[in-house]
Amino acid sequence: MKLEILMGGEPLRQIQHEGRTFVLVPEAGPYAIRITGEMQAARIYSAVKAATRAKAVITVDGRNIIDGEPGAYDGYGYMVEGTQSYTIEGWRGDTGKGNRFSFGEEELGYNARMGQSTSNDGVIGVAVMREKRVRIQQPAPRYNFISEGPHGNPIRAQGTLASAPTAASLGEEPLAQKASGRLTRSRKSLKKMSTGFGEEVEMHTREVTGYKFEQKPAQVLQVTYGSREQLEEWGVPVPPPLPDFDAFPGSKSVRVPAPPPLRK
């Protein structure tokens, strides 16, 4: 499975260093997580069908993004089929809603606001739990799952879906409002970064049944994110910004020109 962190719809730069993956965060602000499956179409081997689905358990700063609990392999996850790609924009809230992921200062992060340890702040992980192969002659055991609509499929066997605490339950205004004036797009230095509880966003859900997954992950992905200053402090070789060349500077988009202003 492929894991990407997006800001403004574009993937952030990933840096490989000493066997680990780092993501350079240029500034504070909302971001999204994109996961892409890499399992090919199902093939038939005698009476056994190879599964092409997997449950992707995603954590941010050590917290499951669906229920806010400490990350664990048997936690809630997003179901990915074949080579499908899903973009998850935030923490799951009440049915049909969520709150955006937002890079910011440690004190504004989800863990800090919940009064929890911030020792795992700065890491995003995905545990890929493959669906078990099933025998075609026998019906698959039935389990209850919760699944996500347009943005992916969050699922968990034999359990009811809890929601991450809302800003109201924290007794505070949404992070996007609280951070106004503090987190700007001026590339201010963020020595220690965390993920906050941003503005509300739509996240539609539905329920599915009939899937069973392996107990051990087939793959574990982990990226550590931070500002340029923080990565350099860790000894990560951060390359300079890429030049913004334009191969066709004379090209213009096709549009209807605006009329001149009205005369008074």
NORBELWO-V356907 format. One record per backbone hydrogen bond with DSSP energy under -1.0 kcal/mol. NH is the residue of the N-H (numbers start at 1). CO is the residue of the C=O. Records with the same first field share a line. If there is no record, write none. Layout:
NH: CO, CO
This chain:
2: 36
4: 34
6: 32
7: 10
10: 7
12: 5
15: 22
17: 20
20: 17
22: 15
23: 224
24: 13
25: 226
29: 103
31: 101
32: 6
33: 88
34: 4
35: 86
36: 2
37: 84
39: 82
45: 48
48: 45
49: 134
50: 43
54: 80
55: 129
56: 78
57: 127
59: 125
60: 63
61: 123
63: 60
64: 69
65: 58
68: 64
71: 62
75: 72
77: 155
78: 56
79: 153
80: 54
82: 52
84: 81
86: 35
88: 33
91: 99
92: 65
93: 97
97: 94
98: 201
99: 91
100: 199
101: 89
103: 29
104: 194
106: 192
108: 105
109: 106
110: 195
113: 109
114: 110
115: 112
116: 111
121: 118
124: 223
125: 59
126: 221
127: 57
128: 219
129: 55
131: 53
132: 212
134: 49
136: 47
138: 135
145: 208
147: 206
149: 204
152: 149
155: 77
164: 92
170: 166
171: 168
172: 167
175: 197
177: 174
178: 174
179: 175
180: 177
182: 179
183: 179
194: 104
196: 102
198: 100
201: 98
203: 96
206: 147
210: 143
214: 130
218: 128
221: 126
223: 124
224: 21
225: 122
226: 23
231: 227
232: 228
233: 229
234: 230
235: 232
236: 231
245: 243
251: 248
